[in-house]
Amino acid sequence: MRKSNLRIIGIPEGVEKENGAESVLKEIIQENFPNLGIEGEMCAEEVFRSPRFVNIKGPTARHIVLKMAKMNDKERILRAAMQKKITYKGTPIRLSVDFSTETLQARREWNDIFKTLKDKNLQPRILYPAKISFRYEGEIKCFPDKQKLRDFVAKRPPLQEILKKPLLPEKRKNGRKGSQNTE
């Protein structure tokens, strides 16, 4: 289960070979959260580097994934991480939840809409697990799927114009791509 997994992003390759990846987590906690109250009994059941992803823009270190023994430890670490910039030996890093592949795919499906809303200064956010929210007419609107967003946009002409392309049904998008390839 990924429910208790924690992802550490930004740790250079090979650091964990000296003392193990679990020691990296303990160093991060000691350096950034000395008052967190997680003692030595905190342990990770499983620790590994994620598989390498192909990044065209430049090489990046693989993420470290930790399966925590206690869900409460993970939640306390993440809560503390949201309030402060985290470093490992002076290098900025990020701590995040390790999402399942289905959740990651659902979050990726919001990318086009997110970029469009961001360009129009509507302050979009992707909420857990895969919802989008944005500020419209002074209120924050939240949508769990594209169909509910389409229904909302249908009643608001200014939003229709902004989100015309990103909200095209998938069949139309695929159909247009296919027809362009044959010409």
Sequence and secondary structure as in RCSB ss.txt:
>XXXX:A:sequence
MRKSNLRIIGIPEGVEKENGAESVLKEIIQENFPNLGIEGEMCAEEVFRSPRFVNIKGPTARHIVLKMAKMNDKE
RILRAAMQKKITYKGTPIRLSVDFSTETLQARREWNDIFKTLKDKNLQPRILYPAKISFRYEGEIKCFPDKQKLR
DFVAKRPPLQEILKKPLLPEKRKNGRKGSQNTE
>XXXX:A:secstr
  TTEEEEE   TTTHHHH HHHHHHHHHHHH TTS   TT  EEEEEE      TT      EEEEES HHHHH
HHHHHHHTS EEETTEEEEEEE   HHHHHHHHTTHHHHHHHHHTT   EEETTTEEEEEETTEEEEESSHHHHH
HHHHT HHHHHHTTTTTS HHHHHHHHHHHHH 
